[in-house]
Amino acid sequence: MTTLTGPGREVLDMSFFQDPYAVYDRLRVEGPVHAMRTPDGIDVWVITRYEEAKEALSDARFTKDFSGVPDIFAQQSTGVSAHEGYTDILTKHMLFADPPDHTRLRELAAKAFTRRRVEALRPEIQQIVDGLLDTISAAGEVDLLRSLSFPMSMAVTCRLLGIPPADEDAFRTWTETIFTTNDPARMNEAVRGVDQYLVDVIEAKRADPADDLITALINAREDGDRLSDRELVSTCALMFVAGYETTASMVGNAVLALLKNPDKLAELKADPSLMPNAVDELLRFDGPVNVATLRSTATDVTVAGTTIPKGQFVLVSLIAANRDGEKFPEPARLDFTRPLGGSLAFGHGIHYCLGAPLSRVEIEVALSRLLARFPDLGLAREPETLQWRNSLLVRGLSTLPIRLH
């Protein structure tokens, strides 16, 4: 799954995506920090152990400021470059900012994306899920990703932001392209599509406000401050792109984990009150984010005796950290009674996912409704034949064929 190249640098080949845990299990034994090269030729340092990962996620020496990223690409001379448009449209938000800019952007976004708004969506999420399950109820076999998890996540995200259902297909196409393509031209086309659409929607919401997140972001104030037009577009794009893909993938990961562990599935069906604990454990067991979004070293940084030079890309593997046996005993075993807390599935520190409460509600509703409606569901293919997406960021299946009855 990996090969050596150059002094001490290891290359991940495409088979890594099919079983990253086999690689991470070995790497954690060898040490917490590793010089590696991604399948598309980018030199990175990967952190794989829990304690070091958690510390790195809140260490200011690992900068999230995207402005220096093109220079690091150029220094590597790999032929890979930051995508035009990507560096503007999808990076002018809190996820690619350090304090004080991050603090300002997050506080403004948090005023709009409140827990009250999330909980108010719960009945609508239930209606969306039930409607999708009605549609497939007579089928013998379905791809659960295309029939439930992706349509649910898309519909919920659009309702949250205030995007009309008629535009869901366009957003689905743009988002899938952004997450999966290695073609800069296709990436730029998708990013420009998102950008222009959101510019138009924001203008329309200013003229005709509604009870939705985009309007709330337009109106968000903090000591007289507000989001600029470019920050508005980028923040809306972040909430859409990040929330849609990861939540949809997680529903698939969770269903697969349950079907591969029939004793745990039976336990959950026998006691539905375990669902909140089960969601937390399933997120730890096989979360939807392989590595946290890109960081780089603002100075030389020493981690567990290994010095990462200034101006290097750093990837913190969330799924590797969540399988660290030093933190989670028997990490490869599902345990719905495991003490809650500690999972890095949504990150840690100031960049902890703002959408985590909504994602948990979506996963919980989708699993609860699915298991209640189809108590005898099972895998329609052998688990080892399932294919995982070739994405370093998102940990998710390409398809999930399910027998409903």
SULJO-V93102 format. One record per backbone hydrogen bond with DSSP energy under -1.0 kcal/mol. CO is the residue of the C=O (numbers start at 1). NH is the residue of the N-H. E is the energy in kcal/mol with one decimal. If there is no record, write none. Layout:
# SULJO-V93102
co/nh/e
CO/NH/E
CO/NH/E
This chain:
# SULJO-V93102
co/nh/e
1/13/-2.0
3/11/-3.7
9/5/-3.3
10/37/-2.7
11/3/-1.8
13/16/-1.9
14/17/-1.2
20/24/-2.9
21/25/-2.8
22/26/-1.3
23/27/-2.5
24/28/-2.7
25/29/-1.2
26/30/-1.8
27/31/-2.1
32/48/-2.1
34/46/-2.9
35/10/-1.8
36/44/-2.7
37/12/-2.7
38/41/-2.4
42/38/-2.6
44/36/-3.0
45/315/-3.1
46/34/-1.9
47/317/-2.4
49/53/-2.4
50/54/-3.1
51/55/-2.1
52/56/-2.4
53/57/-2.0
55/58/-1.1
56/59/-1.1
59/62/-1.9
61/63/-1.0
61/298/-3.0
63/296/-1.9
66/69/-1.5
68/72/-1.5
69/73/-2.3
70/74/-2.3
71/75/-2.3
72/76/-1.6
83/87/-1.8
85/88/-1.1
85/89/-2.7
91/93/-1.1
93/96/-1.2
94/97/-1.1
96/66/-1.0
98/102/-2.0
100/104/-2.2
101/105/-2.5
102/106/-2.9
103/107/-2.2
104/108/-1.9
105/109/-2.3
106/110/-3.0
107/111/-1.2
109/112/-1.0
109/113/-2.7
112/114/-1.4
114/118/-1.7
115/119/-2.8
116/120/-2.0
118/121/-1.1
119/122/-1.1
121/125/-2.6
122/126/-2.3
123/127/-2.0
124/128/-2.5
125/129/-2.6
126/130/-2.7
127/131/-2.3
128/132/-2.0
129/133/-2.5
130/134/-2.3
131/135/-1.6
132/136/-1.2
136/139/-1.8
140/404/-1.8
142/402/-3.3
143/147/-2.2
144/148/-2.3
144/149/-1.7
145/150/-2.5
148/152/-2.7
149/153/-2.3
150/154/-2.6
151/155/-2.5
152/156/-2.8
153/157/-2.4
154/158/-2.5
155/159/-2.5
156/160/-2.6
157/161/-2.3
158/162/-2.6
158/163/-2.7
160/213/-2.9
161/214/-1.5
164/167/-2.0
165/168/-1.7
167/171/-1.8
168/172/-2.5
169/173/-2.1
170/174/-2.3
171/175/-2.7
172/176/-2.3
173/177/-1.9
174/178/-2.3
175/179/-2.0
176/180/-1.7
177/181/-2.4
183/187/-2.6
184/188/-2.8
185/189/-2.1
186/190/-2.3
187/191/-2.7
188/192/-2.6
189/193/-1.8
190/194/-2.3
191/195/-2.6
192/196/-2.7
193/197/-2.1
194/198/-2.5
195/199/-2.4
196/200/-2.1
197/201/-2.5
198/202/-2.8
199/203/-1.9
200/204/-2.1
201/205/-2.7
202/206/-1.9
203/207/-1.5
204/208/-2.2
210/212/-1.7
212/216/-2.1
213/217/-2.7
214/218/-2.2
215/219/-2.0
222/225/-2.1
225/222/-1.5
228/232/-2.6
229/233/-2.2
230/234/-2.3
231/235/-2.6
232/236/-2.5
233/237/-2.3
234/238/-2.3
235/239/-2.3
236/240/-2.0
237/241/-3.0
238/242/-2.2
240/244/-2.2
241/245/-1.5
242/246/-1.4
243/247/-1.4
244/248/-1.9
245/249/-2.3
246/250/-2.1
247/251/-1.8
248/252/-1.4
249/253/-2.4
250/254/-2.7
251/255/-2.3
252/256/-2.4
253/257/-2.3
254/258/-2.3
255/259/-2.5
256/260/-1.9
261/265/-2.0
262/266/-2.5
263/267/-1.8
264/268/-2.1
265/269/-2.3
266/270/-2.1
267/271/-1.3
271/274/-2.3
272/275/-2.0
274/278/-3.0
275/279/-2.8
276/280/-1.8
277/281/-2.4
278/282/-2.9
279/283/-2.2
280/284/-1.6
281/285/-2.9
282/286/-2.3
288/395/-2.5
290/318/-1.3
290/319/-1.4
295/314/-2.7
296/63/-2.4
297/311/-2.7
301/308/-3.7
303/306/-2.2
306/303/-3.2
308/301/-2.6
312/297/-1.9
313/45/-1.7
314/295/-1.5
315/47/-2.4
316/292/-2.9
317/321/-1.9
318/322/-2.0
320/323/-1.3
321/324/-1.5
324/327/-1.4
324/328/-2.7
330/333/-1.9
335/338/-1.5
344/347/-2.2
346/353/-2.5
349/352/-1.9
353/356/-1.3
355/359/-2.4
356/360/-2.5
357/361/-1.8
358/362/-2.5
359/363/-2.5
360/364/-2.6
361/365/-2.7
362/366/-2.6
363/367/-2.5
364/368/-2.5
365/369/-2.6
366/370/-2.1
367/371/-2.5
368/372/-1.9
369/373/-2.2
370/374/-2.6
374/377/-1.6
378/403/-3.3
382/385/-2.0
383/386/-1.4
387/398/-3.0
389/391/-2.1
393/290/-2.6
396/389/-3.0
400/144/-2.6
401/380/-2.3
402/142/-2.3
403/378/-2.3
